[in-house]
Amino acid sequence: MAAINDLPEVLLSVIFSFVSDARSRNSLSLVSRRFRSLERATRTSLALRGNARDLHLIPRCFASVTHLDLSLLSPWGHALLSPSASSFDPHLLASRLRVAFPSVTSLAVYARSASTLQVLAPQWPGLRHVKLVRWHQRQQAQLTGEDFSPLFEQCPSLSSLDLSEFYYWTEDLPPVLQAFPAVAKSLSKLDLLTASFTEGLKDDEIRTVTEACPNLKQFLVACRFRSDPRLIGFVGDEVLLAIAANCPNLSLLHLADTKSFSNPWGDPEDDGFTSEDALISRAAMVDFFSGLQFLEELVLDVCQNVRDSGLALEALARRCPRLRVLKLGQFHGVCSAIGSQLDGIALCQGLESLSIKNSADLTDMGLIEIARGCCRLKKLHIHGCKGITITGLRTVACLLRRTLVDVGVSCCKNLDAAASLRALEPIRDRIQRLHIDCVWGDTENFEQVDRNFDLNDAADDYGEYEQRIRKKCKLDFDAADSSNGDGFWCSKSWDRLEYLSLWIAVGELLSPLIMAGLEDCPNLEEIRIKVDGDCRRRHKPTEQAFGLSCLASYPKLTKMELDCRDTIGYVLTAPSGHMDLSLWERFFLNGIRILSLNELDYWPPQDQDVNQRSLSLPAVGLLAECITLRKLFIHGTTHEHFMNFLLRMPNLRDVQLRGTYYPAPENDTSTEMRVDSCCRFEDALNSRPIDD
């Protein structure tokens, strides 16, 4: 310690600036007064998690903070700086914030009403990056554009606006952009990929936005793609060409149909084609790509058939040489794989990340050809591709062994959990992030899945030029440090796997995960589990527990997201033979107490008929048994006396109820936790002694 204290202050400041973890920085600040002052002087980002009523008590030691996040203040969804929600003068409170954080240029705030920005925006006229958050309904009496006018009026240097978690009416934004042309022209990033939209921006609104913001470099927008010329307001050829003409400097473009938000998984038994084709012509796509020569990241999730797209994607490869990230949804014919000549998407040879969703005619040969052409891929996600088998995916893993570290396999008919993991054996010692579906197939025959994959046989099936694939993969096998006689690795360990994402149907068990091939993950730190389905169509499970206890075999697992938001059931009385959601929550959470988790995000299941996502008494009781938790974020509601169970958790420091779904419940219509309830719980939580 003496040696560190003897270092010059300039050098210590540089060292401190490289520490990004908030808890590590807090620990440093407790070492000495010198360390505390250096930590405060070098902190550039701060997310406030205290109660909004205590904002006036903020110390004046964070003068270097440039990014300030006010969107997670308690109670969540608080109408910050609204006269009706605070006992202090909103203008005095806003001035106090400006004095405490004078250097802010980036701001995130929960703007429940227009008054929040009316008071807050004048405090930092130099704001360049703003993220607005709102899951509550927009006020009906509010004037058009009232949410955005104060921001554009008071912050002339604004260059980035993020509305991805902000519910508003799509007609609110275009008039404001037209009313403040100088600010609109200064915008370089505009994120309108709002998940709570059902229809997205209309075609004329997208034209207006892009005309007003010609200097955009990043544009993300939710919309509806046209499948019938009689439909008004939908996106077709004209809008695509308008985007390319109005914003030629785009480096990032995301166009996503809002239907992709509502049904993210799909049906693996589906043939992959939708009932209607998108009215997007090949010629328009070629012209569209030709006008975006600086493009580095492109997402087109159309949700309608885009057929014979290979030639257009070849134009994308020629016209956009900087392209590194590509995601396509409902594109067919992306790679024909005829002969040894590369075609279609395989010509995008600079790609580092590729996601292909619902490509009905993509086969093993097509995927192998893509791997041959896109040899720099670090990330590969395939979703809803029924033509991909273990043979094709395993060959791709061989070809991309030196680069591939992030893989997702979802909703593919021929790739259940065991088959996906077997296919990834060649890179399991390198992969860092993984998503699979927990579709178990015949759990009694996991070990009978073909482990002796023979590239010679694959080459015979695929043609002469595949002999080169076999030779390349054989060289990779021979170069492996630990391989057996047939060229495959003996180790079953996923040594570098740090993040695991799982999808599982409601009523299925998680416990076969270990047997399927993920028994040894020594460095797995974070897991996300998505539970999806309709409980109303399911009878009581034969087992008492979902299977969370099987995750205890991962020694470093400390962070979990358990997402049951798309699990639908009966919140009150269920019909005979069925369980209500409280019993389903008991099923899901049973066994969580033996996990050594530090942080948990939990989305309770919902009853759509009453728009209720509430934490039940059995769920709270089981969560309270997870005594290692320090952070618990519940994305729903519950009762105050249920929350008091959590006060028994000895290490719990941070708890919050977040209504991150649309529409979030209003305080005056809820019979559960309200503002006063949250304040009482937080006071009780913060008054407890904590060992560390």
C-alpha positions in Angstrom: 0.0 0.0 0.0 2.9 2.3 0.8 4.3 1.9 -2.7 0.9 2.8 -4.3 0.5 5.8 -2.1 4.0 7.0 -3.2 2.9 7.2 -6.9 2.4 10.6 -8.4 -1.1 11.9 -8.4 -1.2 12.2 -12.2 -0.3 8.5 -12.5 -2.8 7.4 -9.9 -5.5 9.4 -11.7 -4.8 7.5 -14.9 -4.9 4.2 -13.1 -8.3 5.1 -11.5 -9.7 6.1 -14.8 -9.3 2.6 -16.1 -11.5 1.1 -13.3 -15.0 1.0 -14.6 -16.8 -1.3 -12.2 -18.9 0.8 -9.8 -18.4 -1.4 -6.8 -14.7 -1.6 -7.3 -14.5 2.2 -7.5 -16.5 2.5 -4.3 -14.1 0.1 -2.6 -11.2 2.2 -3.8 -12.8 5.4 -2.3 -12.9 3.7 1.1 -9.1 3.1 1.3 -8.1 6.7 2.2 -9.1 10.3 1.8 -6.6 10.7 -1.1 -8.1 7.7 -2.9 -11.6 9.0 -2.3 -10.8 12.4 -3.8 -9.1 10.8 -6.8 -12.0 8.4 -7.4 -14.5 11.2 -7.3 -12.3 13.3 -9.6 -11.9 10.6 -12.2 -15.5 9.3 -12.2 -17.2 10.2 -15.5 -20.3 8.1 -15.3 -22.9 7.8 -12.5 -26.3 6.2 -12.3 -28.3 7.4 -9.3 -30.3 4.7 -7.5 -31.4 6.6 -4.4 -34.9 7.9 -3.6 -36.0 10.9 -5.6 -37.0 12.7 -2.4 -33.4 12.8 -1.3 -32.0 14.5 -4.5 -31.4 17.7 -2.5 -28.8 15.8 -0.4 -26.5 14.9 -3.3 -22.8 15.8 -2.4 -20.9 18.2 -4.6 -17.9 15.9 -5.3 -18.8 14.5 -8.7 -17.7 17.5 -10.8 -16.2 15.3 -13.5 -19.3 13.2 -14.2 -20.2 13.6 -17.9 -22.8 10.8 -18.1 -25.7 11.0 -15.6 -28.4 8.4 -15.4 -31.6 9.6 -13.6 -33.9 6.9 -15.1 -33.5 4.4 -12.2 -34.4 6.6 -9.3 -36.7 5.2 -6.7 -39.6 4.8 -6.7 -39.2 3.5 -10.3 -41.2 5.6 -12.8 -41.3 8.6 -10.4 -42.5 11.8 -12.1 -39.2 13.5 -11.5 -39.4 17.3 -11.1 -43.1 17.3 -11.3 -44.8 19.8 -8.9 -47.3 17.1 -7.8 -44.6 14.5 -7.1 -42.1 16.5 -4.9 -42.3 18.6 -1.8 -39.4 20.7 -3.1 -39.6 23.4 -5.8 -38.7 21.6 -9.0 -36.6 24.5 -10.3 -34.6 24.6 -7.1 -34.1 20.9 -7.2 -33.0 21.0 -10.9 -30.5 23.8 -10.0 -29.1 21.6 -7.2 -28.5 18.9 -9.8 -26.7 21.3 -12.1 -24.4 22.4 -9.2 -23.7 18.8 -8.2 -23.0 17.7 -11.8 -21.7 20.7 -13.8 -20.0 18.8 -16.6 -22.9 16.6 -17.8 -23.1 16.2 -21.6 -25.0 12.8 -21.6 -28.3 12.3 -19.7 -30.7 9.5 -19.2 -34.0 10.3 -17.5 -37.4 8.9 -16.8 -39.6 11.6 -18.4 -43.0 10.5 -17.2 -44.5 13.9 -18.0 -43.4 16.8 -20.2 -42.6 19.0 -17.2 -39.5 16.9 -16.4 -37.6 18.1 -19.5 -39.1 21.6 -19.2 -37.3 22.0 -15.9 -34.3 19.8 -16.5 -33.2 20.7 -20.1 -32.2 24.3 -19.3 -29.8 23.2 -16.6 -27.4 21.6 -19.2 -27.6 23.5 -22.5 -24.5 21.6 -23.6 -26.2 18.2 -23.6 -25.1 16.1 -26.6 -26.5 12.7 -25.8 -30.0 12.1 -24.3 -31.9 9.0 -23.5 -35.6 9.3 -22.5 -37.4 6.5 -20.7 -41.1 6.0 -20.2 -43.2 2.9 -20.0 -46.3 4.7 -18.7 -49.0 6.0 -21.0 -48.6 9.3 -22.7 -50.9 11.9 -21.2 -53.9 12.4 -23.4 -54.1 16.2 -22.8 -50.5 16.7 -23.8 -49.8 18.9 -26.9 -48.2 17.3 -29.9 -44.5 17.4 -29.6 -44.6 18.7 -26.0 -42.3 15.9 -24.8 -39.4 16.9 -27.1 -39.8 20.7 -27.6 -37.9 21.7 -24.4 -35.0 19.5 -25.3 -34.6 20.8 -28.8 -35.1 24.4 -27.7 -32.6 24.4 -24.8 -29.9 22.0 -26.2 -28.7 23.2 -29.5 -25.7 20.8 -29.5 -27.8 17.7 -29.3 -26.2 15.0 -31.4 -27.8 11.7 -30.1 -31.4 11.0 -29.0 -32.4 7.5 -27.8 -36.2 6.8 -27.6 -35.9 3.0 -27.6 -37.6 2.8 -24.1 -39.8 5.8 -24.4 -43.4 5.5 -25.3 -44.8 8.4 -27.3 -47.1 9.0 -30.2 -45.3 8.7 -33.5 -46.8 12.0 -34.7 -45.1 13.8 -31.8 -41.5 13.8 -33.2 -41.6 14.9 -36.9 -43.1 18.4 -36.3 -40.4 19.1 -33.6 -37.6 18.1 -36.0 -39.1 20.4 -38.6 -39.5 23.3 -36.1 -35.8 23.1 -35.0 -33.9 22.5 -38.2 -30.5 23.4 -36.9 -30.7 20.9 -34.0 -32.2 18.2 -36.3 -29.2 18.7 -38.7 -26.8 18.2 -35.8 -28.2 14.8 -34.9 -25.9 12.0 -35.8 -27.8 9.2 -33.9 -31.5 8.7 -33.6 -32.9 5.5 -32.0 -36.6 5.1 -32.6 -36.7 1.3 -32.1 -39.3 1.6 -29.4 -40.3 -1.9 -28.2 -43.7 -0.7 -26.9 -44.9 0.3 -30.4 -47.6 -1.8 -32.1 -47.4 -0.1 -35.5 -44.2 1.9 -35.5 -43.4 5.0 -37.6 -45.4 5.4 -40.8 -43.8 5.8 -44.2 -44.4 9.6 -44.4 -43.0 10.0 -40.8 -39.8 8.2 -41.7 -39.4 10.4 -44.8 -39.9 13.5 -42.7 -37.4 12.4 -40.1 -34.7 11.5 -42.6 -35.2 14.7 -44.5 -34.9 16.8 -41.3 -31.8 14.9 -40.2 -29.5 14.5 -43.2 -26.4 14.1 -41.2 -27.5 10.9 -39.3 -24.9 8.2 -39.0 -26.9 5.9 -36.8 -30.7 5.4 -37.4 -32.8 2.8 -35.7 -36.6 2.7 -36.3 -39.6 0.4 -35.7 -42.0 0.3 -38.6 -44.4 -2.0 -40.6 -43.3 -3.4 -43.9 -45.9 -3.4 -46.8 -47.2 -6.7 -48.1 -50.3 -5.2 -49.9 -50.2 -2.0 -52.1 -53.5 -1.0 -50.6 -52.0 -0.6 -47.2 -51.3 3.0 -46.2 -48.4 4.0 -44.0 -46.4 0.9 -44.5 -42.8 0.7 -45.6 -41.9 -0.3 -49.2 -39.4 0.6 -51.9 -40.0 4.3 -51.8 -39.1 4.6 -48.1 -36.0 2.6 -48.5 -34.8 4.8 -51.3 -35.7 7.9 -49.4 -33.6 6.8 -46.4 -30.6 6.2 -48.7 -31.1 9.5 -50.5 -31.7 11.6 -47.4 -29.1 10.1 -45.1 -26.2 8.9 -47.3 -23.6 9.0 -44.4 -25.3 6.2 -42.4 -22.9 3.8 -40.8 -25.6 2.0 -38.7 -29.2 1.3 -39.9 -31.8 -0.8 -38.1 -35.2 -1.3 -39.7 -37.4 -3.8 -37.7 -41.0 -4.7 -38.2 -43.0 -4.3 -35.0 -44.3 -7.9 -35.3 -40.8 -9.1 -34.5 -41.2 -7.6 -30.9 -44.4 -9.6 -30.2 -43.3 -13.1 -31.2 -39.5 -13.4 -31.0 -39.3 -17.2 -30.9 -41.7 -18.7 -33.4 -42.7 -22.3 -34.3 -39.9 -24.7 -35.4 -42.5 -26.8 -37.3 -43.4 -23.8 -39.5 -42.1 -24.0 -43.1 -40.4 -20.6 -42.7 -42.4 -18.7 -45.2 -45.1 -16.2 -44.2 -48.4 -16.0 -46.0 -47.5 -12.8 -47.8 -44.5 -11.3 -49.5 -43.0 -7.9 -48.7 -43.3 -5.4 -51.4 -39.6 -4.8 -51.7 -38.2 -5.3 -55.1 -34.7 -6.6 -55.9 -33.9 -3.5 -57.9 -34.9 -1.2 -55.1 -32.7 -3.1 -52.6 -29.7 -2.8 -55.0 -30.3 1.0 -55.3 -30.8 1.2 -51.5 -27.5 -0.5 -50.8 -25.7 1.5 -53.5 -26.7 4.7 -51.7 -25.2 3.6 -48.3 -21.5 3.1 -49.1 -20.4 3.9 -45.5 -22.7 1.3 -43.9 -21.0 -0.8 -41.2 -24.0 -2.3 -39.4 -27.3 -3.2 -41.0 -30.4 -4.9 -39.6 -33.5 -5.6 -41.8 -36.1 -7.6 -39.9 -38.9 -7.6 -42.3 -41.4 -10.3 -41.0 -42.6 -10.7 -44.6 -41.0 -12.9 -47.3 -38.1 -11.3 -49.2 -37.5 -13.9 -51.9 -34.5 -14.4 -54.1 -32.4 -11.9 -52.1 -29.0 -13.3 -53.1 -28.3 -10.9 -56.0 -29.3 -7.9 -53.8 -27.0 -9.1 -51.1 -24.2 -9.4 -53.6 -24.8 -5.7 -54.4 -24.6 -5.1 -50.6 -21.2 -6.8 -50.5 -19.9 -4.6 -53.5 -21.4 -1.3 -52.5 -20.8 -1.5 -48.7 -17.2 -2.6 -48.2 -17.1 -1.4 -44.6 -20.0 -3.7 -43.5 -19.1 -5.6 -40.3 -22.5 -6.5 -38.7 -25.5 -7.9 -40.6 -28.9 -9.2 -39.4 -31.6 -10.4 -41.8 -35.1 -11.5 -40.9 -37.3 -13.4 -43.4 -34.8 -13.2 -46.3 -34.8 -16.2 -48.5 -32.3 -17.3 -51.1 -29.5 -15.6 -49.2 -26.9 -18.1 -50.6 -27.6 -20.6 -53.4 -24.5 -22.8 -52.7 -24.3 -24.1 -56.3 -20.8 -25.3 -57.2 -17.7 -23.8 -55.6 -18.3 -20.2 -56.6 -19.3 -18.0 -53.6 -22.5 -16.0 -54.0 -25.1 -14.1 -52.1 -24.3 -13.2 -48.5 -21.1 -15.2 -48.7 -19.5 -12.4 -50.6 -19.7 -10.1 -47.6 -16.3 -11.1 -46.6 -15.6 -8.4 -44.1 -18.5 -9.5 -41.8 -17.7 -10.1 -38.1 -21.3 -10.6 -36.9 -24.1 -12.3 -38.8 -27.6 -13.1 -37.7 -30.0 -15.0 -40.0 -33.6 -15.3 -39.0 -36.3 -17.3 -40.6 -34.5 -18.1 -43.9 -36.7 -21.0 -45.0 -34.4 -22.3 -47.8 -31.0 -22.0 -46.1 -29.4 -25.4 -46.0 -26.2 -26.9 -44.6 -24.4 -26.2 -47.8 -25.5 -22.6 -47.8 -24.3 -22.1 -44.3 -21.0 -23.7 -45.0 -20.5 -21.5 -48.1 -21.2 -18.4 -45.9 -18.6 -19.6 -43.4 -16.1 -20.0 -46.3 -16.7 -16.5 -47.5 -17.2 -14.7 -44.2 -14.1 -16.2 -42.6 -13.8 -13.3 -40.0 -17.0 -14.1 -38.2 -16.9 -13.7 -34.4 -20.6 -13.9 -33.9 -23.1 -16.2 -35.7 -26.8 -16.5 -34.7 -29.3 -18.6 -36.7 -33.0 -18.6 -35.9 -35.8 -20.5 -37.5 -33.7 -22.1 -40.2 -35.3 -25.5 -40.6 -32.7 -26.7 -43.2 -29.7 -26.5 -40.9 -28.6 -29.8 -39.2 -25.8 -30.8 -36.9 -23.6 -31.7 -39.9 -23.7 -28.2 -41.3 -23.3 -26.4 -38.0 -20.4 -28.6 -37.0 -18.6 -28.0 -40.3 -19.1 -24.2 -39.8 -17.7 -24.5 -36.3 -14.6 -26.2 -37.8 -14.1 -23.6 -40.5 -14.5 -20.7 -38.0 -12.7 -22.2 -35.1 -10.1 -19.5 -35.0 -12.5 -16.6 -34.8 -16.0 -17.6 -33.6 -16.7 -16.8 -29.9 -20.5 -15.9 -29.9 -23.1 -18.4 -31.2 -26.9 -18.5 -31.0 -29.0 -21.4 -32.3 -32.8 -20.9 -31.8 -36.0 -22.4 -33.2 -34.2 -24.7 -35.7 -36.2 -27.9 -36.2 -33.2 -30.2 -36.6 -31.1 -28.6 -33.8 -32.4 -29.4 -30.3 -30.2 -28.6 -27.3 -28.1 -31.8 -27.4 -27.5 -31.5 -31.2 -26.5 -27.9 -31.0 -24.0 -28.6 -28.2 -22.6 -31.5 -30.1 -22.2 -29.4 -33.2 -20.2 -26.8 -31.3 -17.7 -29.3 -29.9 -14.9 -28.0 -32.1 -15.1 -24.5 -30.6 -16.3 -25.3 -27.0 -12.9 -24.4 -25.6 -13.1 -21.0 -27.3 -16.7 -19.9 -27.2 -17.6 -17.0 -24.8 -21.3 -16.4 -25.4 -23.9 -19.0 -26.2 -27.7 -19.2 -26.8 -29.6 -22.5 -27.3 -33.2 -23.6 -27.0 -33.9 -26.1 -24.2 -35.7 -28.5 -26.6 -34.6 -31.9 -25.2 -35.9 -34.4 -27.6 -35.3 -37.9 -26.3 -33.5 -37.2 -23.0 -32.7 -40.9 -22.5 -30.6 -41.0 -25.7 -28.4 -37.9 -25.3 -25.3 -40.0 -25.4 -26.4 -41.6 -28.7 -26.2 -38.4 -30.7 -23.5 -38.9 -33.3 -20.2 -37.8 -31.8 -18.0 -39.3 -34.5 -18.6 -36.7 -37.2 -16.7 -37.6 -40.3 -15.9 -34.8 -42.7 -15.0 -37.3 -45.4 -18.7 -38.4 -45.5 -19.8 -34.8 -45.5 -17.5 -34.1 -48.4 -18.9 -37.0 -50.3 -22.4 -35.6 -49.8 -21.6 -32.0 -50.7 -19.3 -32.3 -53.7 -15.7 -32.0 -54.8 -14.9 -28.6 -53.5 -15.9 -29.6 -50.0 -12.7 -31.7 -49.9 -11.0 -28.4 -49.2 -13.2 -27.9 -46.2 -12.3 -31.3 -44.9 -8.6 -30.5 -45.3 -8.9 -27.1 -43.6 -10.8 -28.6 -40.6 -8.3 -31.4 -40.4 -5.5 -28.9 -40.1 -7.4 -27.2 -37.2 -7.9 -30.5 -35.5 -4.2 -31.4 -35.8 -3.3 -28.0 -34.4 -5.4 -28.5 -31.3 -3.4 -29.0 -28.1 -5.5 -31.9 -26.8 -7.1 -34.1 -29.4 -7.8 -37.8 -29.7 -7.2 -40.1 -32.6 -10.1 -39.1 -34.7 -9.3 -35.4 -34.5 -11.8 -34.2 -31.8 -11.0 -32.7 -28.5 -11.1 -34.9 -25.4 -11.9 -32.1 -23.0 -15.6 -31.6 -22.3 -15.0 -28.2 -20.6 -16.4 -25.0 -22.0 -13.4 -23.1 -20.6 -14.1 -19.6 -21.8 -17.9 -19.6 -21.7 -19.0 -16.5 -19.6 -22.6 -15.9 -20.8 -25.3 -18.4 -21.4 -28.8 -17.6 -22.8 -31.6 -20.2 -22.7 -35.1 -20.4 -24.1 -37.5 -23.0 -22.6 -41.1 -23.7 -23.1 -43.4 -23.4 -20.1 -43.8 -26.7 -18.3 -40.5 -28.1 -19.5 -37.7 -28.9 -17.0 -34.3 -27.2 -17.0 -32.5 -30.1 -15.3 -31.6 -32.0 -18.5 -29.2 -29.1 -19.4 -26.2 -30.7 -17.7 -26.8 -34.1 -19.3 -27.2 -32.4 -22.8 -23.5 -31.3 -22.7 -23.1 -28.3 -20.5 -21.8 -30.1 -17.5 -18.5 -28.2 -17.2 -18.5 -24.4 -17.4 -15.9 -23.3 -14.9 -16.0 -19.6 -15.9 -19.7 -19.1 -16.5 -20.7 -15.9 -14.7 -24.1 -14.8 -16.2 -27.1 -16.7 -17.4 -30.4 -15.6 -18.9 -33.4 -17.9 -19.0 -36.4 -17.1 -21.1 -39.6 -19.0 -20.2 -42.3 -18.8 -22.9 -45.8 -20.2 -23.3 -49.4 -20.3 -22.1 -49.9 -21.9 -18.7 -53.6 -22.0 -19.3 -53.1 -24.9 -21.7 -50.9 -26.8 -19.4 -51.8 -29.1 -16.5 -49.8 -29.3 -13.3 -46.2 -30.3 -13.9 -45.2 -33.8 -12.7 -42.2 -32.4 -11.0 -42.2 -29.9 -8.1 -39.3 -27.8 -9.3 -38.3 -26.2 -12.6 -34.7 -27.2 -12.2 -32.8 -24.1 -11.1 -30.8 -26.2 -8.6 -28.9 -27.8 -11.5 -27.1 -24.5 -12.1 -25.3 -24.9 -8.8 -22.7 -26.9 -10.7 -21.4 -23.6 -12.2 -19.0 -22.3 -9.5 -18.7 -18.7 -10.8 -22.4 -18.1 -11.6 -23.3 -14.8 -9.9 -25.8 -13.1 -12.1 -29.1 -14.3 -13.5 -32.0 -13.0 -15.5 -35.2 -15.1 -15.2 -37.6 -13.8 -17.7 -41.2 -15.1 -17.5 -42.8 -12.0 -19.0 -44.2 -14.1 -22.0 -45.6 -16.8 -19.7 -49.3 -16.3 -19.6 -51.7 -17.7 -16.9 -54.4 -17.1 -14.4 -53.5 -14.5 -11.8 -56.6 -15.2 -9.7 -58.7 -18.4 -9.6 -57.7 -21.0 -12.1 -60.1 -23.7 -13.5 -60.1 -27.1 -12.0 -57.0 -29.1 -12.9 -54.9 -26.0 -13.7 -52.6 -23.9 -11.5 -52.7 -20.2 -11.0 -49.6 -18.1 -11.5 -48.6 -18.2 -7.8 -48.1 -22.0 -8.1 -46.3 -21.6 -11.4 -43.9 -19.1 -9.8 -43.3 -21.6 -7.0 -42.4 -24.2 -9.7 -40.1 -21.8 -11.5 -38.2 -20.5 -8.4 -38.0 -23.7 -6.4 -34.3 -24.4 -5.8 -33.0 -20.9 -6.3 -31.8 -20.8 -2.7 -28.8 -23.1 -3.3 -27.4 -20.8 -6.0 -24.7 -18.2 -5.0 -26.2 -15.3 -6.9 -25.2 -11.7 -6.3 -27.7 -10.2 -8.8 -31.1 -11.3 -10.1 -33.5 -9.7 -12.6 -36.9 -11.4 -12.4 -39.8 -10.9 -14.7 -43.0 -12.5 -13.2 -45.5 -14.2 -15.5 -48.6 -12.2 -16.5 -52.3 -12.4 -16.8 -53.0 -10.6 -20.1 -56.7 -10.2 -19.3 -56.0 -7.8 -16.5 -52.5 -6.6 -17.6 -51.1 -7.7 -14.3 -47.5 -8.9 -13.6 -47.4 -9.4 -9.9 -44.9 -11.1 -7.6 -46.8 -13.7 -5.6 -46.4 -14.8 -1.9 -44.7 -18.1 -2.8 -42.3 -16.3 -5.2 -41.3 -13.8 -2.5 -40.8 -16.5 0.0 -38.5 -18.4 -2.3 -36.5 -15.3 -3.3 -36.0 -14.5 0.3 -34.1 -17.8 0.7 -31.4 -16.7 -1.7 -29.3 -15.2 1.0 -26.3 -14.3 -1.1 -28.2 -11.8 -3.2 -27.0 -8.2 -3.2 -29.2 -6.8 -6.0 -32.8 -7.8 -6.8 -34.7 -6.1 -9.6 -38.4 -7.3 -10.0 -39.9 -6.2 -13.3 -43.5 -6.1 -12.0 -45.5 -5.2 -8.9 -46.3 -6.8 -5.6 -47.7 -6.0 -2.2 -45.9 -4.1 0.5 -46.2 -6.9 3.2 -44.8 -9.4 0.6 -41.7 -7.2 0.1 -41.1 -7.2 3.9 -40.0 -10.8 3.5 -37.0 -9.6 1.6 -35.7 -7.7 4.7 -34.6 -11.1 6.1 -31.9 -11.4 3.4 -28.7 -10.4 5.1 -26.7 -9.2 2.1 -29.4 -7.5 0.1 -28.5 -3.9 -0.7 -30.4 -2.8 -3.8 -34.1 -3.7 -4.5 -36.4 -2.2 -7.0 -39.8 -2.8 -8.6 -39.7 -1.8 -12.3 -42.7 -1.8 -14.5 -40.7 -2.2 -17.7 -43.7 -3.2 -19.9 -46.4 -1.1 -21.6 -48.5 0.2 -20.2 -46.8 0.4 -16.8 -49.3 0.5 -13.9 -50.5 3.9 -12.7 -50.2 4.6 -8.9 -53.8 5.7 -8.6 -55.2 2.5 -10.1 -52.8 0.0 -8.4 -53.7 -1.8 -5.1 -50.1 -2.8 -4.6 -46.9 -0.9 -4.1 -47.2 2.8 -4.3 -44.8 5.7 -3.7 -45.2 5.7 0.0 -44.9 1.9 0.2 -41.6 2.0 -1.7 -40.2 4.7 0.6 -41.1 2.7 3.7 -39.5 -0.4 2.3 -36.3 1.4 1.3 -36.1 3.0 4.7 -36.3 -0.4 6.4 -33.8 -1.9 3.9 -31.2 0.9 4.4 -31.5 0.9 8.2 -30.1 -2.6 8.5 -26.5 -3.2 9.3 -24.5 -4.9 6.4 -21.5 -7.0 7.3 -19.3 -5.8 4.4 
